Amino acid sequence: MLILVIVLLALWLIMVVLGFAIKSLFALVFIGIILFVATAIIGIVRRRKSGSRNSGV
């Protein structure tokens, strides 16, 4: 699961860089930023959930 989150974060960063590099794709910047933040939040939440479950064992 962690690898999937890392891959998605990398893809979103690439989208952001492409959006800044190509001015006509400026909307891609906002989409990339939103997806990056959403993926990071989901990854953090899931990691904390699974960590709290295993910490008692």
Summary of the structure (lengths in Angstrom):
residues: 57
radius of gyration: 14.7
end to end distance: 20.9
largest distance: 52.7
contacts: 141
relative contact order: 0.16
helix: 91%
strand: 0%
